[in-house]
Amino acid sequence: MSFSGETKGELCRQPITRKCCAQAECYGILLYANRFDHREARIVTESADLAVRLPLLFKKAFHITFDRLPDPGSTAGKRIFSIVGADKLSQLWTAFGYDPGSSVAHHVNFAVLEEDHCRMSFFRGAFLAGGSVTDPSKSYHLELTTTHRSVDRELLTLLREAGFDPKSADRGGNHMTYFKQSEAIADFLTAIGAPLAAMELMNAKAEKDLRGGVNRRVNCDAANLDKAVDAAQAQIEVIRRLRAQMDLGELPPKLAEAAHLRLDHPDLTLTELAALCRPPITKSSLSHRLKKLSELAEDRP
């Protein structure tokens, strides 16, 4: 199962207790569902968990049963729930303050979402019906998509009032509210009832950050090693040029020791070479001696 599917499964395990929250969750589902008008309320889902939750949710919220249910043998693919009875639809429209005879475009009725717990339930319903979240091991993206422009804009307002900072975009005739930051996605999932999914997301982020840090250190170490190798080769070339011009035994003892050590141990770092000196010296002292050898090589004809 996908991460998005697992997240919806966790949300569907939330207990259905308050009637007002059940109604708010139904409201979010209907506004983000396949169809909600005066002729039909149709919810299409691929989530087996939501398919189990929907009848319980609408019974708790409105004492309504669906006129159409998925085939009993359906275990995969799209599952269709539908309400077409005029009395049932009228009850839904009345509950949310709509007039089916005059409403042209859907809007979010803020009056039925005054309590914070109802708003979180509304967000949960919107995500269950029209939301998705990517696998955090790949990227960070959570979106809620509806065909109703006004609903999308008003959801954006509700989310910002609740302390979130989502973005909004239009795509192929649909209207999308989305999050791209891992922390914001985790906060949203926790708020609507999916703390385990939020924890999995943050664990994936921590693992990616750790892996990224290791890669950066490895790359940095590799770059430093390349620089050290290049510097060592340059030092060896200087000493070889100096050796072609004179006997290295004519050099002052400290410089001669540095020259021989560099030639004999081309792969060692300056710190390692400095430790081989007798007595051992610091890296900066050895660097100073190698620099003197370079100056001697440049000064000789």
Secondary structure, DSSP 4 states (H G I P E B T S, - for coil): --HHHHHHHHHHTS----HHHHHHHHHHHHHTSSEESSS-EEEEE--HHHHHHHHHHHHHHHS---SB---TT--SS-EEEEE--HHHHHHHHHHTT--TTT--S----GGGG-SHHHHHHHHHHHHHHHEEE--TTT---EEEEES-HHHHHHHHHHHHHTT---EEEEETTEEEEEE--HHHHHHHHHHHT-HHHHHHHHHHHHHHHHHHHHHHHHHHHHHHHHHHHHHHHHHHHHHHHHHHHS-GGGS-HHHHHHHHHHHH-TTS-HHHHHHHSSS---HHHHHHHHHHHHHHHHH--
